[in-house]
Amino acid sequence: MPIDYRIDHTRRLVITEGRGEVTEQEIFGYQREVWSRAEVTGYHELIDMSTIKSLPTPPAERMRDLATLAAGTDVPHPGAKLAIVANDDLAFGLAQMYAAYRSIDPHSTKQVEVFRSLDEAQRWLNPKAP
């Protein structure tokens, strides 16, 4: 699977990296597999798409479906953040579309931002880090 993730319980953070060619099924599978775990409830999330070589260009309704699926796993109290790193224009645009759908979903409580660099994303997720 070209989507790898690790869970950093100390930082309450799920760190995800896509590489190579990523399919729509893998993206939805990741969302279901990771965010159905009770142990990551309320955790922040960092998705690094900077090494993805190929992404599907789904119709807008599939992006909405993904955002709805993800929002359904959010905790009722806001506070968790999702940072998406996308340096490719297509990936950046898709990530922004996803963020927009998340922001209008009534169940969504995660704050979602899209960045061009990993450093920017990490600073946003943890502004107090040295």
ABEGO torsion letter per residue (X at the ends): XABBBBBBAAAGBBBBBBBEBBBAAAAAAAAAAAAABAAABGBBBBBBAAABABBBBBBAAAAAAAAAAAAAABBABBGBBBBBBBABAAAAAAAAAAAAAAAABAABABBBBBBABAAAAAAAABAABX
